[in-house]
């Protein structure tokens, strides 16, 4: 009986993890449109061919709460808060490293 309960518990945890991963992935996809708009409009120094690498680095290095804020902006529109989120993520060492690897002409 104990094994059955443990197995059921593991199954529930696995399902929760898969749902969390799916939700995170959906949020990141939604955030991509907002970040693309922010980079294109607020960072004119980024050449058009490098916008997508910049977006990828921002999305990859944003915390979950930041991804939620950016995903929300893809629905309600970009504002100063979402621009500040992108600036903050861009300033991080991990994001800078990502940009050096994926958009080397810029740094």
N, C-alpha and C positions, 0 to 999 in steps of 0.2 A: 504494500500500500504506500509506503514511504517513497519507494522508487517511482511509482506512478505519479505521486504529487510532485516530486522533483522533476520528472520528465515534463509534466504539464507546465510547471513553472519555467523551465528552460524554453519550452515552446513559446510561451507568452513573451518572455524576454526577447527571444529571437524576432518575433513578430513586431515588437515595439521598436527594436533596433532598425528593422527594415523600414518601418513606417517613418521613423525619424530621418533615416537616410533619404527616403523618397521626398519628404517634406523639405529637407535641406536642399536637395537638388532642385526642386521646383522653385524654392525661394531664390536660389542663385541664378536660375534661368530668368526669373522675373526681374531680378536686380540688374541683369546685364543691360536691358534696354535703358534704364535710368542712368547707369554709369556711362554707357555709350554717349548719351545726350550730354551728360555733364562734361565728359572729356572733350567732345567735339565743340561745345559752346564756350566752356570756361577755361580751357587750356589750349588756346590757339597755336601755341608753340609746338604742339604734338602734330607731326605730319599725318595726313589721312591714312597712309599705309600702316602706321604704327598705332592707330586708335585701338584696334582689336587686341594687340598684345598688352596695351595699357589696361584695357578693360579686364582682360584675363588675370593680370597680376593683381588688380584691385579686388576682384571677386575672390580670388584664391587666398588673399591675405586679410580679408575682412572678417571680423568676428561675427558670430551668429546674430547678435543684436544689430550690428551694422547692416548685415544682409537683409534683415527684416525691414529696417528703415529704408534701404534702397529699393527693396521689392515694393514697399508701400508707395514709394515715389513713382514707380512705373505705372501705378494706377491713378494716383491723385495729382501727380505732377512734381517736378523738381522744384525745390526751394533752397534757401540759403543753408538750411540744416543738412540737406543731402549733399550739397556742394562741400560743406565743411567735413562731412564724413569721408568723402573721396579724398580731399586734401590730407586728412589725418592718415588714412590708409596709405596714400602715396608717400608720406613722410617716413614710414617705418623702414628699418633696415632690411627686413625680409622682402618688402615690396621693391625696394631699390635693387636688391640682388636679383629678384625676378625680372625686373626691367633690364638690367645689364645682360641677362641671359636671353631674353625674348625680344628686346627692342634696343640692341646695342648701339645704334646710331644716335641715340638720344643722351646717353650718359658718358 
